[in-house]
Amino acid sequence: MSRFWSPIVSTLKPYVPGEQPKIANLVKLNTNESPYGPSPKALAAIAEAAGDALRLYPDPTSMALREAIAARHGLSAGEVFVGNGSDEVLAHAFMGLLKHEKPLLYPDISYSFYPVYCGLYGIEAVEIPLDDAFRIRVADYDRPSGAVILPNPNAPTGIALPLAEIEALLAQDRERLVVVDEAYVDFGAESAVSLVPAHDNLLVVQTFSKSRGLAGLRVGFAIGQRPLIEGLERVKDSFNSYPLDRLAIAGATAAYRDEAWFDDKRRTIMASRERVAEGLAALGFEVLPSSANFVFARHGQRAGADLAAALRARGVLVRHFAKPRIGDFLRISIGTDAECDRLLAELSAIL
Ligand code: PMP
């Protein structure tokens, strides 16, 4: 606390990022990164960009990347917004699109950055409970509200809504904006990007951090009709008109174009996820059905905090979630096959 703080600073409850320890040989399954790293083509593009040109400012519109993303979906660059990680894209959306007189709705068990942004931007929010199976029930969002944001698949549950449910949500009120945060969509869920041309009340947000193995590069993007993207651009140009640096634009553009690498890695992760889910079930865990690169699981007999601590002592890092409405869960990111084997072996030794 300092007397130099603006009044709002003392009211903020900032997001606490997952642990990024500097311990050698740790199996790191706590923050949903890809175990496989980026496409070699992305690394080559970054190496090429890391030269004399770094003395020059980057393209403030990140046009090369926006065009690469738009081309994949048959859209134009004006329907794509890019930012420094999807967290920054989301922050711009909260500031520029999600503050209304009526409250913002989001699931009560969801990405914990949403309440943080609401605090920062003074947005009134109503948290809508998940059902007893930890699912989002779209019918519960059919109520007076200014906007909706939800992750699909949801985090940290990993459970996805089918596209028809997203369509139903959009149809509840065509005057209400729906932001679908698709950070984990590439691991088996249906993307809502195909709905953008027919829905001016939809913004879809994605990231390079998970399925493209580029969490360290900090690139995310949003897809929506032009007026929504123009709103985000206004916020960006009032905040940081160069969100992406030259390395990020080059690396992300090459990564997005390398569909073969992306497809191979996401499929491998999905196959490993099924193996981990079976292994955990055999060890007495209840595992929620995941469409993400992590599983959300609880053990019938053993407390999650104890299991997370015991795993950590054995060099495996997972995330523990415990809340009154959610119970006592571990969220375990899917690693390489060797890492998944190690996780299961350590757990069976602990149990
Ligand atoms: N949305 C969700 C649901 C997430 O879990 C995350 C990762 N913490 C993000 C967005 C942000 O990811 P990034 O800023 O790395 O793109």
Residues whose N, C-alpha, C, O or C-beta is under 5 A from the ligand:
A	BS01	PMP	G85 S86 D87 Y111 P151 A155 D181 A183 T207 S209 V219 G220
